[in-house]
Every structure is written in structure tokens, then in C-alpha cells.
Amino acid sequence: MKAVIWIVSLAALGLGGAIALAGPGTQFGFWEYSTGLSMMFKSARPITIIDGVVSLSPVFTAAGLAALGGVVSFFLGAGRTGIFALIAAIFAAGAGMIPMKMRDLVSSNPFIHEITTDFSNPPPIIAAAELPRKNPADYRGADKVRDTELTVAQAQQQAFPDIQPQLISGSVDENAELVTRILESMDMEILNNAPTDDGWLIEAAYTSRWFGFVDDFIVRLRREGAKTRIDVRSKSRVGGSDLGANAKRVRAFYEKLESSTT
């Protein structure tokens, strides 16, 4: 019995480990991001055992069996085995929640990887245009969103109607300094920061901590009347869905901008 419990517990650790290492392995170049995502979802996605009747998730099934084995071990007086089994169960279950959360984010957000406040003339990606990327640097707002009749621009407007250009007081030069400080406070790397013919353009990049995904973040400042108009564009370099991350980042930026100007 102890041997079975150890085998089940090791299986739980292995499946949980595959999920936990999917991101770092991608970030350090051991495999492509698509492989890392596949590792996660294959570990958690239910497998049909009896068609239409029983489907089991590998990682959660292993976690459940390990937890059961841990309880049985304590009744058998095998305390060390029980502790190991319970630790394995907790680790596997916790890891399994990650792809489940990602799945929920995919379903609750439009299947897009770009956000902008100016659909007709979005802030351009220049400094990062030739850097490694799967998604092109140009704005693809007219592309159709997967499994819908909406374009990328329409899907954004429907899901995130609050994301709009912002007007703030002060000169373009002064506000460019403020925007730079905000971007740096958001752990972004500044790629380009320079005046343009009609204002100022700041290009930055955000790298996610787990998978190392890189998103471009561009802020364009232009004079509009007595104020400065702030347009933003945030785009993932890889992936079809950003899980709502770009919209969340744009909102966080505007919140910081508002709190800094009031």
C-alpha cells in the first residue's frame, strides 16, 4: 500500500511540476511558449474515460488520490508517507488551479492581444518592430476575432468601452517626464523616448515574471487645445489571447496618471 501511495504522490508532484516549470522553461529558452502552454493544459485538461459519462483531470485526479493516500497512511501509522502524500496533493492542486484560472480568463475576455485608444491612427511600434515577435508590429484592428464576426477593434470597444484617450493639463514636455516615471514605476523598460513632429512618443516593454512574455506599451502625447492628449497602445508580441492583460495594464497606467495629475 505504501508503494502505491508513493507512486501516486510522485505522479501528483510530476504533474504539478510540469505546470510550475512551464513558464520558467519557456522564459529560459528550453522550449517554445506553445510547448509550455501545452504542458500546463494537458496536465489539467480533463481526459475522457467513459465517453459522455466520466472525464478526469490528470493533475486533480492525482492530487485527490495523493490526498486519500495521505489519510490512509496516517491510519496505517506511516506518518512520513502521509505527510509526503499530503504535500504532493496540495502542491498538485495548487498548480492545477493556474491553467484553470487562465482558461477562465480566456473565456471572459475577447480573443485579442492588443489594445489601443486610437483605432484610426494608433501609436506606432517603432523601436520594437524588428525585435523577436510572433504578432506583427502593425495594428490589425480590422482582423476578425476567432469564432466571432467582430473585428479586433469592435471586440475591444465592446469589452472595454472605458479605455479612451485622456486629456490632462500641462505641456507635452512636462507630461512626457511624468509618463516616463509612471512607466518605470510599472516595471517597464523604456525602449525609446523622444519628441516627434507633432508631440512625443514613448515606447516601453513589459516582461511577465513567469513565462517571460513581452508586451509593447506605447504612449503618444500630443497637444490638444490647452491640454495634452494621451493615447496608449499595448500589444503582446506572442499569443492569440492576452487574457485581458493589455487592457488591465492600460487601465493601471491611466489610474496612475490620474492620481499624479489631481
N, C-alpha and C positions, 0 to 999 in steps of 0.2 A: 504493500500500500504506500509506504514512504517513497518508494522509487517512482510510482505513478504520480504522486503529488509533486515530486521534484521535477519530473518531466513536464507536467502541466505548468508549473511555475516558471520553468525556464522558457517554455513556449510563450507565456504571457510577457516575460521580460524581453524576449526576442521581438515580438510583435510591437510592443510599446517602444522598444529601442529603434525599430525601423522608422516609426513615426517621429521620434525625437531627433534622430540623426538625419532625417530627410532634408531639413533646412541647412544645417552646417555642412553636410556633404555637398549640397548644391553651391553654397557660398564659397567653399574652398576648392571647387572645380573637380570633385571626384565623379560627378555625374551632371547631366543636364537638368534644368529645373523641371522639365516634364517628367523625368525619371523620379525626381524627388517627390513630386506631387502624386505620381502613380504609387510609389511606396506607401505614402500615407493613406490614400483612399483604398488601395487593395487590402491594407491591414484592417480597415474599419468597415468597408462596404459589406453589407450582408450577402452571403452566398446561399443560393437556393439549395436546400437539402431535399425537400419534397415540393415539387412544383405547385405553387399556389397555396401551399399549406405552411411550410416551415422554411424560414431563412435565418441564418445565423451570421453575426459579425465575428470574424476571427478574433480580433483583439478583445472584444467584450465577452465573447464566449470563453476565451482563455482566462480572462480576468475573473469571471464568475466561477469557473472550475477551480482556479487557484484559491479564491476566497473560501470555497467549500472545502477544498483540501486543507486549508489552514485551520478551519474549525475542527475538522475531523482529526487533524494532527494533535490538537490540544486534548481532545478526548482520549487519544491513544497515548498521551504522555510524551509526545515528540515535540517539545516546545520550540526547539530551534527550527525544525522543519515548518512548524506552524507560523512562526514569525516571518521566515523567508517567504512562505507562500502568500501571506497577507501583504507583505511589502510588494511582492510581484503583482498582486491583484490591484493594489492601489495605484501603482505606477502605470500598469497597462490601462486601467480605466481612465486615469487622468490624461494619458497620452491620447487615448481614443476619443476624448472629447474635442481635441483640436480639429481633426478633419470634420467632425460633426458640426462644430461651430462654423468652419469655413463653408460647409455645404449650406448652412442656413443663410450665411451672408451672400452666397451666390444667388440663392432663390429670392432673397429680399431686396436685391439691388439689380439695376439693369445690367445686362451683359456688355458692359463697355469698359474701356480702360483709359478714358480721357475726359477731362472737364475743362470748360473754358467759359469766360464771361462775355466773350465777343465771338459770335458764330460766323459773322461775315468776314472779320479780319482778326483772327486770334493772334495773340502774342507769338512770335516765331521762335522755333527752336533752332538756334544757330550754332552755338558753341558745342552742343552735344549731338549735332546732326550726324556726324561721322563716327561717333563712338559706338561700340558694340551694342546692337539693339535688334530685336525682332520686329517691333512695331515701328513703322516709318515715322520720321520726324514731322512730316506734313500733317495738317489737320484733316481728318477723314470724317467730317460731320455728316456727309451725305451717304455714307455706307449704311447698309441695313444691319440692324441688330439681330443676332441669331434668334431664330424661332419667333420673330415678330415682323410686323410690317412697318415698324418705326425706324427712322434713321437714328444715327448716334446722337445728333443734335436734338431731335424730338424726344428721344428717351431721356436725355439729361434734363430737358425742360420739364418733362412730366414728373420725373423722380425728385429733382432738386430745384424747384422753382425759385427758391430763396437765393440761389447763387447768382448774383448780379454784379455789374461794375459798381465800384464805390467812389464817391466824391468826398474828398477831405480837404481841409483848409491847409494853407501853406504852399510854398513854392515846390516845383518839381525837384530841385536840387536838395532841399531840406527833407522832403519826403523820401527821396531815394536813400538818404542816410538812415532814416527811420526804418524803411523796409529792409535794408541790409541787416540792421541789428536784429530785427524780428526773425528773419530767415536764419540767421546764425543761432539765435536762441532756440530755434526749432530743429537744431542739429542738421542743418543743410550745408552742403558745400557750395560756395559761390564759384561758378564757372566763368561768368562774365558780368561785368558791372560797369556800364559806360553810357554816356549820353548818346542820343540819336538825333536825327534831323528834326523830329517832332516831339522829343521828350527824353525818356530814359528807359533803358532795358536792363533788367537784372535776371540773369539765368542761374539757377541753382539746381542741385540734385539731392534727393533724399534716398538713403540706403537703408532698407529694412534690416533689423538686427538678426532675425532668424534665418531667412532664406537669402538675404543679401540682394533682394530685388531693388532695382534703382528706378526711381520716378523723377522725371524732369519737372521742375517747378519754375515757371517764368512769370515775372511781374513786369508789366509795362506801365509807365507813368507818363501822362500827357496833360498839358494844361487845358482846362475847360472852364472858360469864364474866369472867375476869381479863385477857382479851386483846382485841385489836381485829381484827374480821373485815374483810378487804379483798376487795371484789367489783369486777370490772372489766368494762367493755363497750367494744368497739372496732368502729366501723361506718363503712364507706365511704359518702360522700354520693352518689357516682355509680357506675355499673357493676354488672354482674351477678356477676362473679367478682373477688375481690380478690387472686387469685394466691397466696393464703396469707399476705398481708402483715399482716392483722389478727392472726392467730394468732402470727406471728413477733414482732409488736410487744408483744403481751400477755406472751409468754414473756420478751422482753428486759426488760420492766418488772419482772416478778416476780424475775428474776435480779438486777437492780439492788437491788430491795427486800430480797432475802435477804442479799446481800453487805453491805447497810447496817445490817442488824439482827443480824449474827452476829459 
